[in-house]
Amino acid sequence: MPEFDGFLLYQKIKKKDSNVKICFLTAGEFYYEQIRKEHAFNGLKQESFLRKPIENENLIHAIKKLLEFG
């Protein structure tokens, strides 16, 4: 995304609807606590960060868990 990164997109989406569930798919190393503090993502769960590559079955399971379906 040339105009902004995923974290800014997260903030914009949350401003419009705070009930939206969002997960981050990342290929890089991430440090959940550091990202949460730097970007003021207080409601963001660690389970919202999924590491690529991820198998389809694991992705579906993670999304269901995030949505509290399973």
KARA-V389406 format. One line per field, one symbol per residue. ss: DSSP state (h for helix, s for strand, l for the rest). burial: b if it has 16 or more other C-alpha atoms within 10 Angstrom, else e. Layout:
ss->???
burial->???
This chain:
ss->lllllhhhhhhhhhhhlllllllssslllllhhhhhhhlllllllhhhsssllllhhhhhhhhhhhllll
burial->eeeeeeeeebeeeeeeeeeeebbeeeeeeeebeeeeeeeeeeebeeebbbeeeeeeeebeebbeebeeee
